[in-house]
Amino acid sequence: MSRRMAWAGVVALMTTAAITCTNDDAARPAPPPSATSPTPSAAPPTTSPRPTVPTSTAPNPVSLQALTTKKYNGGGLRLGRVLARNSAYTRYHVTYRSATLTISGIMNVPSTPGPHPALVLNHGYIDPAVYTNGRGLMREQDYLARRGYVVLHTDYRNHAESSKDPSSEINLRLGYTEDVVNAVLALRTSQYVDPSRIALLGRSMGGGITYNVLATQPGLVQAAVVFAPVSSDAVDNFNRWTRPDRPVAAQILHRYGEPATNPSFWRNLSAVNFFGRVTEPVLIHHGESDSTCPIAWSRETLAALKAAGKDATLFTYPGEEHAFGPAWPTSMTKTVSFLKQHGV
């Protein structure tokens, strides 16, 4: 069975107890204070680039190929009520358009004169039944806005006040990727944003969504940062989270088949098979003690990006778990340096 990586299956096994953290989908207790020094990963072994999966004339609508040809209509960004205000930024409730849906979120707008560089933040898995507007990545929302970035944190469909999509689970949540593409397009229309300086930041499942965007819409943004991402091979994610949720897994397998019996479908869900299309530099942060998303997944993703000739960097953090603790400030300093290095 393939071990390459994507995002498809971070599903209902995450219980309410596992998601009551203030920062993200599956935070664990903070690691010991001694684990603060990030370690650049060793260069991956030299391998031959993976061939890009050829695109058929009529791709399966549940595939990354379909997302490469889809017409996106992101726009209609509306700043609603003020949620909070401080000397550094104002926090707004926002909505924007994604196909026929309306997606909610929050947007932090710096108090300094614009237009500003901007980021779309892609949160990790939080049960939609308990998710609230702007939840997840709260530390990152604040940190980046205080450093002059407009921050648009999207709720995704079926979350908070976003429109409902009853097919989302059976379609392996590819609609979330569409919502993020449309979030970038909506940001480009904002008077507060420099449309030539937009990047993505994703954590956990949101890291997998970020990979999907890079693989299907090259050139959409200027750079991407992921923290503790899921695998870029959809089979890894399905086996770890979706397969144990038998009712959901049964529906998916009935419709699409097992990875072993319908490998082309699962290959076409996996960003790793489309890394040849990526044009943006990628920065990956991953804790070496992550028990939610194995660090091996990020090492494999790095190797695949490098094999495809892409600009990719992985920083690993000894002792850090999934949500990051003592090393989080260091990781954010490196994130802002990376973004500025690439013009964002």
N, C-alpha and C positions, 0 to 999 in steps of 0.2 A: 504494500500500500504506500502511496506516495507520501514522502515527508518533505514537502516544500512549504506551503504556507499561504493563507488568505485570511478570511475573517468570518466565514459564514455562520458558525454555530454557537455563538456565546448566548445560551438561552436560559430556560426557566430554572435550571438548577441553582442559579444564583438566588438565594432566598432573601427575604426581607432583612433577616439578621445580618446577611453578608454585605448589605448595601447601605447600612445606616451611617457610613462614614461621610464626612462633610466634603471630601475631595473627589472621590471617584467610585468606580464600580465595585471593587473588591479589596478595599484597603485592609492591611494587616497592622498589628502593633508595630510601632516604630522600632527599627533595629538599633543596636547599641551605638552610642555616640562615636565610638572609635571608627565606625565604617563610614568615613567621609571622603575618601580619596578615590576619584574616578580613575579607572585604568583604561587607556585606549586599547582596543582589541588588537590582537595580532593580525597581521595580514592573512587573508584567507588563502587556502591552497589554490594554485592556478588550475582552473578548469575551463572547459570549452563552453562558450555561451550557449544557453538553452535556446533552441529555436522558438521563435514566436509562433503561437498557434495560428494557422491560417484562418482568415475570416471568410465564412461562406456568404453566398449572396443573400441568404435568409437566415440569419443567426437565431438561435433559440432566444426568445425574449427574456428568459432567465439565464443571462450569461454576461460576461464582461464585454464580449463582442457586441452585444446589443447596445450596451451603454456607450460604446465608441461611436455608434452611428445615430444615437438618439438626438432629437432636437430638444434643446433645453430652453426654458422660457423664464429663468430666474429674474426677478424684478419685483416691483411693487413693494419695496422696502418701506415700512411704515414705523416710525418711532411713536410709541404709545405713551403710556403713563411713566412718570419718573419713579423708579424703584428705590433709588438711593442717590445721594449727592455728597461729594466731599471736595476738598481743595484740588484734588488731582483729576477727577473725572466725574461724569454723570452716568448713571446706569439706567437704561431704558428697557421697558418691555417692547419687543418688536415682533412684527410678522412680515413674511415675504411669500412670494409665489413659487410653487414647485409643481410643474405640470398643472393638474386640476386641483391641487391641494393648497391649503394655506398652512405654512409652517411657522410656529412661534419660536421665540428665543429671547435672549437678552443682548444688549449692545452697550458696551462701555465706551464712552467718547471722552477723550482727554480734554482738559480745560485749556490747554495751550492752543495757539492758533494752528489751523490745518492748512491744507489737507495732510492727513497722517498716513503712515504705513498701517497695514491692517492684517489681522489674522482671523481665520475661521477656526473655531475650536470644536473638535469632534470628541464628545465624551464617550466613556466606556459604558458597558452594559449596566443599566439600572432598571429593575423591573418597572415597566411602564405603569403598572398599577399604583406604584408609590412615587414615581418620578414627579418632580415639580419643576416649574419653569426655571431654567438656568442652572439646574442642579448638576453637580460634578465639575471638576476643574476650577473650583472656586479660587484656590490659591493662584492658579495661572491667570485667571481672569483679572484679578487685582494686580498682580505683579506686572503683567504686560501693559495694562492701561496706565499704570504709574510711570512706565518708561516710554510713553508717547504713542502706544499702539491703540488704534480702534480695535476692539475685540467683539466679534459676533459669535456667540455661543448658540448653536442651533439645537433645538429640542428634538429634531427628527419627527417624522410622521408617527402617529399613535402615542406621542408623548405630550404631556402638559396640555396646552390649548391647541396643538396642531390637529389638522384634519385626520380622520381615521382612514386606514387602509387595511381592510380585512384580509387581503391577500399577502400581507407583508411576511408572515412567518413561512408560508408555503413557498414564497419566492425568495427564501433565504436572506431576507432583509436587504436585497439589492436596492430597494427604494431609498434606504438611508444614504447610499452613495449619490443617488440622484438629488436628494435634498441638499447635500453638501456642495455639489456642482452648482446648483441654483443659488445657494447662499453666496458663493463667490461672485456670481453674476449680479446678484442683488447688491452686494457691497460696492461693486464698480459704479453703481448709480448714485452712491451717497455723496453728498457735498462735503462730508468730513474725510473722505478717503481718497488717497492717491491711487488710482486704479492700476498703476504700473508697479505697485509695491504691496502685493498681497501674498500671504503664505498660509499654509495649513499647519495645525498642531493637533495631534490626536493621541489619545491614551487608550491602551487595551483594545477593546473592540473598535474604538475610534481610530486606532492606529491601522487596523485592517481596512477601515473605510478610506483612510488616507492613501494607503497603497492602491486601492481600487481607483481612486480619482486620478492618481499619477499615471496609472497604467492605461486608463481609458480616455483621459483628456489631457494629453501632454501639452504644455504651454499655458495651461489655465492659470497657474500660479508661478511664483518665482522660486519657492523653496518649500520644504516640508520637514517637520520635526515630529517624531513619534516617541512616546514613552511606553515601555513595557507592552509592546504590541502583541496582538495575537499572531498566529501564523499567516504567512502569505500563501499557504496551501489550504484550500477550503476543506480538504479531507481531514487534516489535523484538527481543525476547529469543530467540524461535525462530530468526529469521534470523541472529542474531549467533552463537549457540552450538549450537543443536540441528541446524539444517539442514546444517552441514558434517559432522556425525556421521551419515553416510548410513544405516547400518543402523537407528539409532533414529528418524531423521527419516522413513525410508521406512515404518516401522510406524505412526507417528503420522499421516502424510499419507494412508496407505491407509485408516485408520479414520475420520479426520475431514475429510479433504480439504484442499486448499490454501486459504490465507486469501482468495485471489481468487475461488475457486469456492464456498466455504462461509463467507462473512464473518460470518454470525450466530454461528457456533460460536466464532470467534476473538474477536468482540466480547464475548461472554459469559464469556471467560476474562480479560478485561482490566479491572483495577480502575479505570482512568481512566473507564470508562463507567458506573461506579457511585459516583462521588465525591459525588453528591448525597445519599447515605446517610450519609456520614461525619459524626460528631458531635464528635470529639476534635480538640484542637489538634495540629498536626504541625510538627515541626522537622526540616529537612533540612540536612545538611552535605555539601558536595561539593568536591573538589579540582579546580582549573581545569586541571590537567595529567593528569587521570585518563585513562589509555589503555585501561582495562578497561571501565568504564561511562561513556560520554560524558556530560559535564556538561549537554549539551543535553537529555538525558532528564529531569534534575531541573528544569531550567528549564521544560520543557513540563508536567511534573507540577505544579509550582507554579502555572503559569498556569491549568491545568484546575481545581485546587483553589480558586483565587481566583475563577475564573469561576462556580464552584458556590457561592460565598459562604462558603467555609470559612476557618478560622483557620490559616494556613500561613505559614511563614517559611523562607527559604533563605539560608544563609550559604555563600559561596564562598571558597576559599582559594588564592591565587595560588601556583603552583609545586607544590602538593600532588598527589601521585599517589593511587592507589586506596586504599592502606592508611593514608595519613597518616603524616607524620614530624614535623617541628618544630612544626607547628600543632596536633598532637593534644592537648596539654594545654589550649590555648585552647578547642578544640572541646568538651572535656569540662567545662571550667568553664561554658561557655555551656549545655551540656546540663543540668547540675545546677541552674543558675539557672532554666532553662525548666521543669524538673520542679517545683521549689519554687513557682514562679509559678502553676502549675496544680494545686497541692495534693498533689503526689506527693513 
